[in-house]
Amino acid sequence: MLSRRLLLKKSFLLSSLMHTGVFKTLMAASSAMGSSFKIGACDWSLGKGSNIEAFDVAKAVGVDGIMVDMGSAENGLHIRQPEVQAAYKKAAAASGIAISSLAMGLFNRVPFHENEHTVEWIKDTITTAKSLDVKVILLAFFNASDLRNDDARKAIAVKHLSAVMPAAEAAGITLGIESYLNAAEHLDIMHKVGSKNLKVYYDFRNTADAGHDTVKEFIKLGPSNICELHMKENGYLLDKGTVNWTDVAKAVYDTGYRGDHWMQIEGALPKGADIVESYRHNLAYLRKLFYK
């Protein structure tokens, strides 16, 4: 047993160390370890896209939060409505499940480059994000809004993004481009827009599907240009597909990437499988890789 004198001496030394640069450096390094990541799930992958019932499914799975889709053109992006936001805040508080980020998936169906409401919708989503205390908005550029091999579409994307970035910057919100473009193409758009609040929403599965080396592209982009991660497989559990998640985890740690400290499970559901059971499996797998 420590004597009172020795105990007081150790307490004094610890107190003195706490005010040194060494202690602060050690604490910073500790907080940067893998446990700093929170793991959520996309509400549409939980079978409850843009539906408040996603909180119930997320709680059953055990994830930390959900990425909420803003809704469709048909329902007027209903998450914009104050009463809907109030209900979401209440559900988040009651369930203990955070609203981690927002997604504008409607651009997969409504062309980003042609729709007259594009800028208005993004600005309204920025306002919604601030109301919900969310820091990241995903902008989807697939299908109807695919940017590949289309310089005209890219130019319009730059124009629209440039128009909304002042609002995003003022609100402290980051807009994340999710697309099939490679790292160089993403960086070119970001350079032309010229805002620190525009980043890439990185999806390892999408990058591989586009024919790129998903880990090399992640490294090329660099940690400061990525805001959040989708951890996805198509039709398989995360550890049963073709993405090498061990290599992904190594790249995440080697680059020092942290983004907004969130990663979202998307897809990763075998045909006919139970969502809750599958997502518990996916969650356990990611925690094994990233909670070190």
C-alpha positions in Angstrom: 0.0 0.0 0.0 1.3 3.5 -0.9 2.2 5.7 2.0 0.4 9.0 2.3 3.6 10.9 1.6 4.3 8.9 -1.6 0.7 9.2 -2.8 0.8 13.0 -2.4 4.1 13.1 -4.3 2.7 11.1 -7.2 -0.4 13.3 -7.3 1.8 16.4 -7.4 3.9 15.0 -10.2 0.7 14.0 -12.2 -0.7 17.5 -11.6 2.5 19.1 -12.9 2.6 16.8 -15.9 -0.9 17.8 -16.9 0.2 21.3 -17.7 3.1 20.2 -20.0 3.2 19.9 -23.8 4.1 16.2 -23.4 0.9 15.4 -21.6 -1.2 17.3 -24.1 0.5 15.5 -27.0 -0.1 12.1 -25.4 -3.8 12.9 -24.8 -4.2 14.2 -28.4 -2.7 11.0 -29.7 -4.9 8.9 -27.5 -8.1 10.7 -28.7 -7.0 10.1 -32.3 -7.2 6.3 -32.0 -9.8 4.2 -33.7 -12.4 4.5 -31.0 -13.0 8.1 -32.1 -15.1 6.7 -35.0 -18.9 6.5 -34.6 -20.7 4.0 -36.8 -24.2 4.8 -38.3 -26.4 3.4 -41.0 -28.2 5.0 -43.9 -31.9 5.1 -43.2 -32.8 3.7 -46.7 -30.5 0.7 -46.0 -32.5 0.1 -42.8 -35.6 -0.1 -45.0 -36.9 3.2 -43.7 -35.7 5.8 -46.2 -36.7 9.3 -45.1 -38.9 7.7 -42.5 -38.8 8.4 -38.7 -39.2 4.7 -38.0 -35.5 4.4 -39.0 -34.7 5.3 -35.4 -36.4 2.1 -34.1 -34.5 -0.1 -36.5 -31.2 1.6 -35.7 -31.8 1.1 -32.0 -32.4 -2.6 -32.6 -29.2 -2.8 -34.5 -27.1 -0.8 -32.0 -25.6 1.7 -34.3 -24.7 5.2 -33.0 -26.7 7.2 -35.5 -28.5 7.4 -38.9 -27.9 9.2 -42.1 -31.3 10.7 -43.0 -32.4 11.1 -46.6 -34.1 14.5 -47.2 -37.0 12.9 -49.2 -38.2 13.1 -52.7 -39.3 15.7 -55.2 -42.8 14.2 -54.8 -43.0 14.8 -51.1 -41.2 18.2 -51.4 -38.1 17.0 -49.4 -40.4 16.8 -46.4 -37.5 16.9 -43.9 -37.4 20.6 -44.7 -40.7 21.1 -42.8 -40.2 22.4 -39.2 -42.8 20.0 -37.8 -41.0 17.0 -39.3 -37.7 18.3 -37.9 -39.2 18.6 -34.5 -40.4 15.0 -34.7 -37.0 13.8 -35.7 -35.3 15.7 -32.9 -37.7 14.1 -30.4 -37.2 10.6 -31.8 -33.4 11.1 -31.7 -33.5 12.2 -28.0 -35.9 9.4 -27.1 -33.9 6.6 -28.9 -30.4 7.8 -28.1 -29.7 7.5 -31.9 -28.0 10.6 -33.4 -28.9 12.2 -36.7 -25.3 12.0 -38.0 -25.7 13.5 -41.5 -28.2 14.3 -44.3 -28.4 12.9 -47.8 -29.9 14.4 -51.0 -30.5 11.1 -52.8 -33.2 12.6 -55.0 -30.5 13.8 -57.4 -30.1 10.2 -58.5 -33.6 10.6 -60.0 -33.8 14.3 -60.6 -30.9 15.7 -62.7 -28.7 18.0 -60.6 -27.7 19.9 -63.8 -31.2 20.5 -65.2 -33.6 21.0 -62.4 -34.6 24.6 -61.7 -34.9 23.9 -57.9 -31.3 22.5 -57.4 -29.8 25.5 -55.7 -33.0 26.2 -53.7 -33.1 22.6 -52.4 -29.5 22.6 -51.4 -29.9 25.9 -49.5 -33.0 24.6 -47.8 -31.1 21.4 -46.8 -28.3 23.5 -45.3 -30.9 25.3 -43.2 -32.3 21.9 -42.2 -28.9 20.6 -41.3 -28.3 23.6 -39.0 -31.7 23.1 -37.3 -30.9 19.4 -36.7 -27.3 20.2 -35.6 -25.9 18.1 -38.5 -22.5 19.1 -40.1 -22.4 17.0 -43.3 -24.8 16.8 -46.3 -24.2 14.2 -49.0 -25.0 15.2 -52.6 -25.5 12.1 -54.8 -24.3 12.2 -58.4 -25.4 8.9 -59.8 -27.9 7.8 -62.5 -29.7 11.0 -63.6 -26.9 13.2 -62.3 -23.9 11.0 -63.2 -20.9 13.3 -64.0 -18.6 10.8 -65.7 -17.4 11.7 -69.2 -19.5 14.9 -69.3 -17.7 18.2 -69.0 -20.9 20.2 -69.5 -22.5 18.5 -66.5 -19.3 19.1 -64.4 -19.4 22.8 -65.4 -23.0 23.1 -64.2 -22.2 21.3 -61.0 -19.4 23.8 -60.3 -21.8 26.6 -61.0 -24.5 25.4 -58.7 -22.0 24.4 -56.0 -20.4 27.8 -56.1 -23.8 29.4 -55.6 -24.6 27.4 -52.4 -21.2 27.3 -50.8 -21.5 30.8 -49.1 -24.6 29.5 -47.3 -22.8 26.3 -46.3 -19.8 28.2 -45.0 -21.9 30.6 -43.0 -23.8 27.7 -41.4 -20.6 25.6 -40.8 -21.9 22.8 -43.0 -19.8 20.6 -45.3 -21.2 19.4 -48.6 -19.9 16.1 -49.7 -19.8 15.0 -53.4 -20.5 11.3 -53.8 -19.9 10.1 -57.4 -18.1 7.7 -59.6 -15.4 10.2 -60.5 -11.8 9.5 -59.7 -9.7 11.4 -57.2 -8.2 13.8 -59.8 -11.7 14.7 -61.1 -13.1 15.3 -57.6 -10.1 17.5 -56.7 -10.6 19.5 -59.9 -14.2 20.3 -59.1 -13.2 21.2 -55.5 -10.5 23.5 -56.8 -12.8 25.3 -59.2 -15.4 25.8 -56.5 -12.8 27.0 -54.1 -14.4 26.3 -50.8 -13.0 24.5 -47.8 -16.6 23.4 -47.0 -16.8 21.3 -50.2 -15.3 17.8 -49.8 -15.8 14.2 -51.1 -18.2 11.8 -49.5 -16.1 8.7 -50.0 -17.7 5.3 -50.8 -15.2 2.5 -51.1 -17.6 0.2 -53.0 -18.6 2.9 -55.5 -15.0 3.7 -56.3 -14.3 0.0 -57.0 -17.4 -0.3 -59.1 -16.2 2.6 -61.2 -13.1 0.6 -62.0 -10.7 2.4 -59.7 -8.4 1.1 -57.0 -10.5 2.1 -54.0 -7.6 2.3 -51.5 -5.3 4.2 -53.8 -8.0 6.7 -54.7 -8.7 7.3 -51.0 -5.0 8.0 -50.4 -4.8 10.3 -53.5 -7.7 12.4 -52.3 -6.1 12.8 -48.9 -7.8 12.9 -45.5 -8.4 16.7 -45.6 -10.6 16.4 -48.7 -13.0 13.7 -47.4 -15.8 14.4 -45.0 -17.4 11.1 -44.3 -17.4 7.4 -45.3 -19.9 4.9 -46.7 -19.0 1.3 -45.8 -20.9 -0.6 -48.4 -21.2 -3.9 -50.2 -23.9 -4.8 -52.8 -25.8 -7.9 -51.9 -23.2 -9.2 -49.4 -22.4 -8.7 -45.8 -19.4 -6.4 -45.4 -16.9 -9.2 -44.7 -18.3 -11.4 -47.5 -17.9 -9.1 -50.5 -15.0 -8.1 -52.6 -13.8 -4.9 -50.9 -10.7 -5.6 -48.8 -11.8 -3.9 -45.6 -8.5 -4.7 -43.8 -6.7 -2.7 -46.4 -9.3 0.0 -46.1 -8.8 0.2 -42.3 -5.0 0.3 -42.8 -5.3 3.2 -45.2 -7.6 5.1 -42.9 -5.1 4.8 -40.0 -2.0 5.3 -42.1 -3.4 8.6 -43.6 -4.7 9.8 -40.2 -8.2 10.3 -41.7 -10.9 11.2 -39.2 -13.3 13.4 -41.2 -16.3 14.1 -39.1 -15.7 10.9 -37.1 -18.7 9.1 -38.7 -18.9 6.2 -41.0 -22.2 4.8 -42.4 -23.1 1.3 -43.3 -24.9 1.2 -46.6 -26.2 -1.8 -48.5 -24.4 -4.9 -47.2 -27.6 -6.9 -47.1 -27.8 -10.3 -48.8 -31.0 -11.0 -50.7 -33.8 -12.1 -48.4 -31.7 -11.6 -45.3 -33.0 -10.0 -42.1 -32.0 -6.3 -41.9 -31.4 -6.2 -38.1 -29.4 -9.4 -38.0 -27.4 -8.4 -41.0 -26.6 -5.0 -39.7 -25.6 -6.3 -36.3 -23.1 -8.5 -38.1 -21.9 -5.6 -40.2 -21.6 -3.3 -37.1 -19.6 -5.9 -35.2 -17.3 -6.4 -38.1 -16.6 -2.6 -38.4 -16.1 -2.3 -34.7 -13.5 -5.1 -34.8 -11.6 -3.2 -37.6 -11.9 0.4 -36.3 -12.4 0.2 -32.5 -8.8 -0.4 -31.6 
